[in-house]
């Protein structure tokens, strides 16, 4: 073998070694990159998920009105109330309570005989009471569960699966809270020197959030108390919030969220305000569920209409402007629904439009239930399918 042949063989060996070294370096670099990506996955992976959500297609529903039993006609020209709970629709007018299934089929009608009747529904049941009167009753689709005549004038009431809470006037106190179980048996009573303006049940359903209007340095403020039916003293009393309470909702943390006319306040499990978020414009409606709040405001003079979305106490509010007056708002299954004279739109709480449907201007409000939206007009109720 010549010297040239030996040199060629040595060069080939060196080239093979170089290639092996380069491959090894590439493998090491790739391993470091993959390891780094895995180690910091909590920082970059949610952003990729967000991109997927950002460019998600908005669902456009066809808005076809259901046939068969629909529309439900409102006879007599009287005002009515309608709501849906656990697939049961309750319709209240000045004389009767009508009970429907979601297909618009009439299950039963019951005469109530109340003047100024008001209805609240929850967990498949309805509470009907006489605002400014003394009588109340609870109903299921099967039967009247119980009736009650209060000693004092009823201001308002609420219902859940196990209890009915009623706020009444009193000669000695500004307001009195009385709670009954599902059979109408007495459970709890609270006599208050301040006027109760809102009541909601706590997260376990065995207590209430009470909101009072009070004066503080010449201004009207809201004070919220969390009570338990087995305890004589409040679990906590909140710091004052400079707003008039519209609704409240318990948080799993033991705190609460207060939806007011001027702002939304979040309380921790000791009643301390951890965040308050003000919204501009004239308050026209709001909804709260879990930690989520949605508020519509209409400034007709300046023609500014907006939806404010608040996901929780640590989130910045998302404001979505509208070119039309906002008629109604609701929260259902993690989305905020708003109604204009032309559309119903569903937004998630990042502000992304998830779905929409065109409607006529014949409707004033709506109710969301399962795969349906019930459209409430002056003299009829329609139903449309709605996919979100």
Secondary structure as UniProt FT lines:
FT   HELIX           3..39
FT   HELIX           41..54
FT   STRAND          59..61
FT   TURN            68..69
FT   STRAND          72..73
FT   TURN            76..77
FT   STRAND          81..85
FT   TURN            86..87
FT   STRAND          88..92
FT   STRAND          96..101
FT   TURN            102..103
FT   STRAND          106..111
FT   STRAND          117..122
FT   TURN            123..124
FT   STRAND          125..130
FT   TURN            131..132
FT   STRAND          135..139
FT   STRAND          144..149
FT   STRAND          154..159
FT   STRAND          163..168
FT   STRAND          175..181
FT   TURN            182..183
FT   STRAND          186..192
FT   STRAND          195..201
FT   TURN            203..204
FT   STRAND          207..216
FT   TURN            217..218
FT   STRAND          219..228
FT   TURN            229..230
FT   STRAND          236..237
FT   STRAND          245..250
FT   TURN            252..253
FT   STRAND          256..260
FT   STRAND          263..267
FT   TURN            269..270
FT   STRAND          273..278
FT   STRAND          283..289
FT   TURN            290..291
FT   STRAND          292..299
FT   TURN            300..303
FT   STRAND          304..310
FT   TURN            313..314
FT   STRAND          318..322
FT   STRAND          328..332
FT   TURN            333..334
FT   STRAND          335..339
FT   STRAND          343..347
FT   TURN            349..350
FT   STRAND          353..358
FT   TURN            361..362
FT   STRAND          363..369
FT   TURN            370..371
FT   STRAND          372..377
FT   STRAND          380..385
//
